[in-house]
């Protein structure tokens, strides 16, 4: 997401508040699940539905993360790095 897009997400998140936007995050997650299901079934327009769902989720996740302070973001990034490292370790073991 670009810096401009991130700033727009923050402004929207601030205006509506965490409760409202987290509820919408749940709705968008459900729609993304449906889009992935349609991709797996090779449904018409599934690619566009997936792109739309991914865009909605990226927006809502960026908004959700905007509520975190610096310490919470540091903790979040540690978790992300740990999960990425775990998956890369799994890949390395499978390639042997």
N, C-alpha and C positions, 0 to 999 in steps of 0.2 A: 504494500500500500504506500502511496506517495505521502510525503510530508503534508501536502495540502489536503489530501483525503483524510489523513489521521486527524488533522486539526478540525476538519468538518465533523468527523465522528465525535470528537471530544465536545464540540459545541452542542451537538444534538443530544449527547448523553447528559451533559450538564443541564440542559433545558428540561428534558423529560424526567430525569432522575433514575436512580438505580432500579427501583422496584418495577417501574414501567418497562424499562429497557431489558431487564432480565427476563420478564415475562415474554417479551417479543423474541428474545434470544431462544427461548424454548420453542416458540412457534416456528421460527426459521430453521431450527435444528430438525424438527419434524418434517418440514418441507424438503430439506436436503436429503433426509432419509428416503423420502418418496422419489426424489429425482435419481438417487443412486439406484434404487430398485428398478426404475424405468430404464436406466442405462443397461442394467444387467439383463433386462428382458428385451432390449433393443427396440424399445417403443419409439413411435414417431416423435420428432422434436426433443428427444431425450437429451441430446447434447446441449441444446439451448436451455433446457430446464436445469441441467446440472450447472452450467455456467451461472445462471441466475441464482440458484441456490447457494453456490459457492460465494458469489458476490455478497449476497445477503448475510451469510455467516461471517465472512471476513469483516463486514461492517459492524455486525453485532458483537463479535469478539473484540474488535478494536474499541468499541464503546465500553464493553465490560471491563477491559483492561485499563481504560482511562480512569476508572474509579480507584485504582491501586495507587498507593503512595510509593515513594522510592524504595523503601524497605520491602514492601510487598512485591514490587516488581523484581527486586533482587532475588527474593525467595522463589518467585515464579520462574525466573530465568534459570535458576539452579535446577529446578525440577525439569524444565524443558531440556537443558543440557544433559542431565542424567538419563532421561528417556531416550534422547538421540544417541548417546554413547552406548546404552544398553542394546539398542537395535543394531547399531553398527557392529558391536561385538557378536551378536547373533549371526549377522551376515558373514562376518569373517570366519566364524566356526563352521558355517554351512558351506563355505567355498573351499574348505580344506578337503 
